[in-house]
């Protein structure tokens, strides 16, 4: 559930960046399509990687997604 919300937030961020880039001489349709494709691939790969890591460890790693979200937010501010 947390990874889904993180993926949605990052996808929307990338989508907005793509629209901003479209203000220049870049095709907005291409940016939109590639943004969706690459973000979906990243979410799927991250979910698979997370599942594999969760199967192999006994540790509670549920807090990592929150830390990653905070780090990404701080990077945007700075």
N, CA, C and O atoms as a GROMACS GRO file, in nm:
protein
  312
    1UNK      N    1   0.083  -0.119   0.000
    1UNK     CA    2   0.000   0.000   0.000
    1UNK      C    3   0.087   0.126   0.000
    1UNK      O    4   0.060   0.221  -0.073
    2UNK      N    5   0.192   0.126   0.081
    2UNK     CA    6   0.280   0.242   0.087
    2UNK      C    7   0.355   0.262  -0.043
    2UNK      O    8   0.372   0.375  -0.088
    3UNK      N    9   0.401   0.153  -0.103
    3UNK     CA   10   0.475   0.166  -0.228
    3UNK      C   11   0.385   0.218  -0.340
    3UNK      O   12   0.432   0.289  -0.429
    4UNK      N   13   0.256   0.184  -0.335
    4UNK     CA   14   0.163   0.234  -0.435
    4UNK      C   15   0.150   0.386  -0.424
    4UNK      O   16   0.157   0.458  -0.524
    5UNK      N   17   0.132   0.436  -0.301
    5UNK     CA   18   0.120   0.581  -0.280
    5UNK      C   19   0.249   0.654  -0.318
    5UNK      O   20   0.245   0.763  -0.376
    6UNK      N   21   0.362   0.596  -0.283
    6UNK     CA   22   0.489   0.656  -0.321
    6UNK      C   23   0.504   0.658  -0.473
    6UNK      O   24   0.549   0.757  -0.529
    7UNK      N   25   0.467   0.549  -0.538
    7UNK     CA   26   0.475   0.543  -0.684
    7UNK      C   27   0.383   0.644  -0.751
    7UNK      O   28   0.421   0.706  -0.850
    8UNK      N   29   0.263   0.661  -0.697
    8UNK     CA   30   0.170   0.760  -0.753
    8UNK      C   31   0.226   0.901  -0.737
    8UNK      O   32   0.220   0.981  -0.830
    9UNK      N   33   0.279   0.931  -0.619
    9UNK     CA   34   0.335   1.065  -0.596
    9UNK      C   35   0.451   1.093  -0.690
    9UNK      O   36   0.460   1.201  -0.748
   10UNK      N   37   0.540   0.997  -0.706
   10UNK     CA   38   0.654   1.017  -0.795
   10UNK      C   39   0.612   1.023  -0.941
   10UNK      O   40   0.672   1.096  -1.020
   11UNK      N   41   0.512   0.947  -0.977
   11UNK     CA   42   0.462   0.951  -1.115
   11UNK      C   43   0.401   1.086  -1.146
   11UNK      O   44   0.424   1.142  -1.254
   12UNK      N   45   0.324   1.139  -1.053
   12UNK     CA   46   0.266   1.272  -1.074
   12UNK      C   47   0.374   1.378  -1.083
   12UNK      O   48   0.364   1.471  -1.163
   13UNK      N   49   0.477   1.365  -1.000
   13UNK     CA   50   0.588   1.460  -1.006
   13UNK      C   51   0.656   1.454  -1.142
   13UNK      O   52   0.684   1.558  -1.202
   14UNK      N   53   0.682   1.336  -1.192
   14UNK     CA   54   0.746   1.321  -1.323
   14UNK      C   55   0.656   1.371  -1.434
   14UNK      O   56   0.703   1.429  -1.532
   15UNK      N   57   0.528   1.349  -1.419
   15UNK     CA   58   0.433   1.396  -1.519
   15UNK      C   59   0.435   1.548  -1.528
   15UNK      O   60   0.434   1.605  -1.637
   16UNK      N   61   0.438   1.614  -1.414
   16UNK     CA   62   0.441   1.760  -1.411
   16UNK      C   63   0.572   1.812  -1.469
   16UNK      O   64   0.573   1.911  -1.541
   17UNK      N   65   0.683   1.746  -1.437
   17UNK     CA   66   0.812   1.785  -1.495
   17UNK      C   67   0.807   1.770  -1.647
   17UNK      O   68   0.860   1.854  -1.720
   18UNK      N   69   0.744   1.663  -1.693
   18UNK     CA   70   0.731   1.643  -1.837
   18UNK      C   71   0.651   1.752  -1.903
   18UNK      O   72   0.687   1.798  -2.012
   19UNK      N   73   0.543   1.795  -1.839
   19UNK     CA   74   0.465   1.905  -1.895
   19UNK      C   75   0.545   2.035  -1.895
   19UNK      O   76   0.533   2.115  -1.988
   20UNK      N   77   0.626   2.055  -1.792
   20UNK     CA   78   0.712   2.175  -1.789
   20UNK      C   79   0.814   2.173  -1.901
   20UNK      O   80   0.843   2.276  -1.962
   21UNK      N   81   0.868   2.056  -1.928
   21UNK     CA   82   0.965   2.044  -2.038
   21UNK      C   83   0.898   2.064  -2.173
   21UNK      O   84   0.962   2.105  -2.270
   22UNK      N   85   0.769   2.036  -2.178
   22UNK     CA   86   0.696   2.051  -2.304
   22UNK      C   87   0.678   2.198  -2.344
   22UNK      O   88   0.640   2.228  -2.457
   23UNK      N   89   0.703   2.287  -2.252
   23UNK     CA   90   0.693   2.429  -2.285
   23UNK      C   91   0.802   2.471  -2.383
   23UNK      O   92   0.789   2.574  -2.450
   24UNK      N   93   0.908   2.393  -2.391
   24UNK     CA   94   1.015   2.421  -2.486
   24UNK      C   95   0.988   2.351  -2.618
   24UNK      O   96   0.873   2.318  -2.648
   25UNK      N   97   1.091   2.328  -2.696
   25UNK     CA   98   1.073   2.266  -2.827
   25UNK      C   99   1.059   2.113  -2.821
   25UNK      O  100   1.084   2.045  -2.921
   26UNK      N  101   1.020   2.058  -2.707
   26UNK     CA  102   1.006   1.913  -2.692
   26UNK      C  103   0.860   1.875  -2.714
   26UNK      O  104   0.770   1.948  -2.675
   27UNK      N  105   0.837   1.762  -2.777
   27UNK     CA  106   0.701   1.715  -2.802
   27UNK      C  107   0.637   1.670  -2.672
   27UNK      O  108   0.685   1.577  -2.607
   28UNK      N  109   0.528   1.736  -2.632
   28UNK     CA  110   0.463   1.703  -2.504
   28UNK      C  111   0.400   1.565  -2.506
   28UNK      O  112   0.392   1.500  -2.402
   29UNK      N  113   0.356   1.518  -2.620
   29UNK     CA  114   0.296   1.384  -2.629
   29UNK      C  115   0.402   1.278  -2.601
   29UNK      O  116   0.376   1.183  -2.527
   30UNK      N  117   0.520   1.294  -2.658
   30UNK     CA  118   0.628   1.198  -2.634
   30UNK      C  119   0.669   1.199  -2.488
   30UNK      O  120   0.689   1.092  -2.429
   31UNK      N  121   0.683   1.315  -2.430
   31UNK     CA  122   0.720   1.325  -2.288
   31UNK      C  123   0.614   1.257  -2.202
   31UNK      O  124   0.649   1.183  -2.109
   32UNK      N  125   0.489   1.280  -2.230
   32UNK     CA  126   0.379   1.220  -2.155
   32UNK      C  127   0.382   1.068  -2.164
   32UNK      O  128   0.372   0.999  -2.062
   33UNK      N  129   0.397   1.016  -2.284
   33UNK     CA  130   0.397   0.871  -2.304
   33UNK      C  131   0.518   0.805  -2.239
   33UNK      O  132   0.503   0.705  -2.168
   34UNK      N  133   0.637   0.861  -2.261
   34UNK     CA  134   0.757   0.802  -2.202
   34UNK      C  135   0.756   0.814  -2.050
   34UNK      O  136   0.804   0.724  -1.982
   35UNK      N  137   0.702   0.921  -1.998
   35UNK     CA  138   0.692   0.938  -1.854
   35UNK      C  139   0.605   0.829  -1.792
   35UNK      O  140   0.643   0.769  -1.692
   36UNK      N  141   0.492   0.804  -1.851
   36UNK     CA  142   0.403   0.699  -1.800
   36UNK      C  143   0.469   0.561  -1.811
   36UNK      O  144   0.466   0.483  -1.716
   37UNK      N  145   0.527   0.533  -1.926
   37UNK     CA  146   0.588   0.401  -1.947
   37UNK      C  147   0.701   0.376  -1.848
   37UNK      O  148   0.703   0.272  -1.783
   38UNK      N  149   0.794   0.470  -1.837
   38UNK     CA  150   0.909   0.449  -1.749
   38UNK      C  151   0.871   0.448  -1.602
   38UNK      O  152   0.931   0.375  -1.523
   39UNK      N  153   0.773   0.528  -1.564
   39UNK     CA  154   0.729   0.526  -1.425
   39UNK      C  155   0.658   0.396  -1.391
   39UNK      O  156   0.678   0.342  -1.282
   40UNK      N  157   0.577   0.345  -1.481
   40UNK     CA  158   0.513   0.216  -1.456
   40UNK      C  159   0.616   0.104  -1.447
   40UNK      O  160   0.605   0.016  -1.361
   41UNK      N  161   0.716   0.106  -1.534
   41UNK     CA  162   0.822   0.006  -1.526
   41UNK      C  163   0.898   0.016  -1.395
   41UNK      O  164   0.932  -0.086  -1.335
   42UNK      N  165   0.924   0.138  -1.349
   42UNK     CA  166   0.995   0.156  -1.222
   42UNK      C  167   0.912   0.105  -1.105
   42UNK      O  168   0.967   0.044  -1.013
   43UNK      N  169   0.782   0.129  -1.108
   43UNK     CA  170   0.695   0.080  -1.000
   43UNK      C  171   0.690  -0.072  -1.000
   43UNK      O  172   0.699  -0.134  -0.894
   44UNK      N  173   0.676  -0.132  -1.116
   44UNK     CA  174   0.670  -0.278  -1.125
   44UNK      C  175   0.802  -0.340  -1.080
   44UNK      O  176   0.802  -0.436  -1.004
   45UNK      N  177   0.914  -0.286  -1.128
   45UNK     CA  178   1.045  -0.338  -1.089
   45UNK      C  179   1.068  -0.320  -0.939
   45UNK      O  180   1.120  -0.410  -0.873
   46UNK      N  181   1.029  -0.206  -0.885
   46UNK     CA  182   1.045  -0.182  -0.741
   46UNK      C  183   0.960  -0.276  -0.658
   46UNK      O  184   1.004  -0.324  -0.553
   47UNK      N  185   0.838  -0.303  -0.704
   47UNK     CA  186   0.751  -0.396  -0.632
   47UNK      C  187   0.809  -0.538  -0.634
   47UNK      O  188   0.806  -0.608  -0.533
   48UNK      N  189   0.860  -0.579  -0.748
   48UNK     CA  190   0.920  -0.712  -0.757
   48UNK      C  191   1.045  -0.722  -0.670
   48UNK      O  192   1.065  -0.822  -0.600
   49UNK      N  193   1.129  -0.620  -0.675
   49UNK     CA  194   1.251  -0.619  -0.594
   49UNK      C  195   1.217  -0.618  -0.445
   49UNK      O  196   1.280  -0.687  -0.366
   50UNK      N  197   1.117  -0.539  -0.408
   50UNK     CA  198   1.074  -0.535  -0.268
   50UNK      C  199   1.019  -0.668  -0.221
   50UNK      O  200   1.045  -0.710  -0.108
   51UNK      N  201   0.944  -0.736  -0.306
   51UNK     CA  202   0.890  -0.868  -0.271
   51UNK      C  203   1.001  -0.969  -0.249
   51UNK      O  204   0.997  -1.048  -0.155
   52UNK      N  205   1.099  -0.966  -0.337
   52UNK     CA  206   1.212  -1.059  -0.323
   52UNK      C  207   1.290  -1.032  -0.196
   52UNK      O  208   1.330  -1.126  -0.126
   53UNK      N  209   1.314  -0.904  -0.164
   53UNK     CA  210   1.387  -0.869  -0.042
   53UNK      C  211   1.307  -0.908   0.082
   53UNK      O  212   1.364  -0.954   0.181
   54UNK      N  213   1.176  -0.890   0.078
   54UNK     CA  214   1.091  -0.924   0.193
   54UNK      C  215   1.087  -1.074   0.216
   54UNK      O  216   1.076  -1.119   0.331
   55UNK      N  217   1.097  -1.153   0.111
   55UNK     CA  218   1.098  -1.298   0.125
   55UNK      C  219   1.226  -1.348   0.191
   55UNK      O  220   1.225  -1.448   0.262
   56UNK      N  221   1.337  -1.278   0.166
   56UNK     CA  222   1.467  -1.326   0.211
   56UNK      C  223   1.507  -1.274   0.348
   56UNK      O  224   1.607  -1.321   0.403
   57UNK      N  225   1.434  -1.180   0.405
   57UNK     CA  226   1.474  -1.123   0.534
   57UNK      C  227   1.360  -1.131   0.634
   57UNK      O  228   1.243  -1.133   0.597
   58UNK      N  229   1.396  -1.135   0.760
   58UNK     CA  230   1.298  -1.137   0.868
   58UNK      C  231   1.278  -0.998   0.929
   58UNK      O  232   1.194  -0.981   1.018
   59UNK      N  233   1.353  -0.899   0.882
   59UNK     CA  234   1.347  -0.765   0.939
   59UNK      C  235   1.220  -0.692   0.895
   59UNK      O  236   1.166  -0.717   0.787
   60UNK      N  237   1.173  -0.600   0.981
   60UNK     CA  238   1.060  -0.515   0.948
   60UNK      C  239   1.114  -0.392   0.875
   60UNK      O  240   1.170  -0.302   0.937
   61UNK      N  241   1.096  -0.389   0.745
   61UNK     CA  242   1.150  -0.280   0.664
   61UNK      C  243   1.041  -0.186   0.614
   61UNK      O  244   1.062  -0.114   0.517
   62UNK      N  245   0.926  -0.187   0.677
   62UNK     CA  246   0.812  -0.106   0.630
   62UNK      C  247   0.838   0.043   0.642
   62UNK      O  248   0.772   0.122   0.574
   63UNK      N  249   0.930   0.085   0.728
   63UNK     CA  250   0.958   0.227   0.750
   63UNK      C  251   1.044   0.288   0.639
   63UNK      O  252   1.054   0.410   0.629
   64UNK      N  253   1.107   0.204   0.557
   64UNK     CA  254   1.200   0.255   0.454
   64UNK      C  255   1.128   0.342   0.352
   64UNK      O  256   1.184   0.442   0.306
   65UNK      N  257   1.006   0.307   0.314
   65UNK     CA  258   0.935   0.387   0.214
   65UNK      C  259   0.909   0.528   0.266
   65UNK      O  260   0.915   0.624   0.190
   66UNK      N  261   0.880   0.542   0.394
   66UNK     CA  262   0.861   0.675   0.453
   66UNK      C  263   0.989   0.757   0.450
   66UNK      O  264   0.986   0.876   0.421
   67UNK      N  265   1.101   0.693   0.481
   67UNK     CA  266   1.230   0.762   0.478
   67UNK      C  267   1.263   0.806   0.335
   67UNK      O  268   1.312   0.917   0.314
   68UNK      N  269   1.238   0.720   0.238
   68UNK     CA  270   1.264   0.755   0.099
   68UNK      C  271   1.178   0.874   0.055
   68UNK      O  272   1.225   0.963  -0.014
   69UNK      N  273   1.052   0.873   0.097
   69UNK     CA  274   0.963   0.984   0.062
   69UNK      C  275   1.011   1.115   0.124
   69UNK      O  276   1.005   1.219   0.058
   70UNK      N  277   1.058   1.111   0.247
   70UNK     CA  278   1.110   1.232   0.313
   70UNK      C  279   1.236   1.281   0.242
   70UNK      O  280   1.252   1.401   0.221
   71UNK      N  281   1.324   1.190   0.204
   71UNK     CA  282   1.448   1.227   0.134
   71UNK      C  283   1.413   1.291  -0.001
   71UNK      O  284   1.472   1.392  -0.039
   72UNK      N  285   1.320   1.233  -0.074
   72UNK     CA  286   1.280   1.290  -0.202
   72UNK      C  287   1.219   1.429  -0.185
   72UNK      O  288   1.244   1.518  -0.266
   73UNK      N  289   1.139   1.447  -0.081
   73UNK     CA  290   1.081   1.579  -0.054
   73UNK      C  291   1.189   1.680  -0.022
   73UNK      O  292   1.182   1.794  -0.068
   74UNK      N  293   1.288   1.642   0.057
   74UNK     CA  294   1.397   1.733   0.091
   74UNK      C  295   1.480   1.768  -0.032
   74UNK      O  296   1.528   1.881  -0.045
   75UNK      N  297   1.498   1.672  -0.122
   75UNK     CA  298   1.572   1.700  -0.244
   75UNK      C  299   1.500   1.802  -0.331
   75UNK      O  300   1.564   1.885  -0.396
   76UNK      N  301   1.369   1.796  -0.333
   76UNK     CA  302   1.291   1.892  -0.413
   76UNK      C  303   1.300   2.032  -0.354
   76UNK      O  304   1.302   2.131  -0.427
   77UNK      N  305   1.304   2.040  -0.220
   77UNK     CA  306   1.312   2.170  -0.154
   77UNK      C  307   1.448   2.233  -0.173
   77UNK      O  308   1.460   2.353  -0.196
   78UNK      N  309   1.552   2.151  -0.162
   78UNK     CA  310   1.688   2.203  -0.174
   78UNK      C  311   1.722   2.213  -0.319
   78UNK      O  312   1.833   2.254  -0.354
   0.00000   0.00000   0.00000
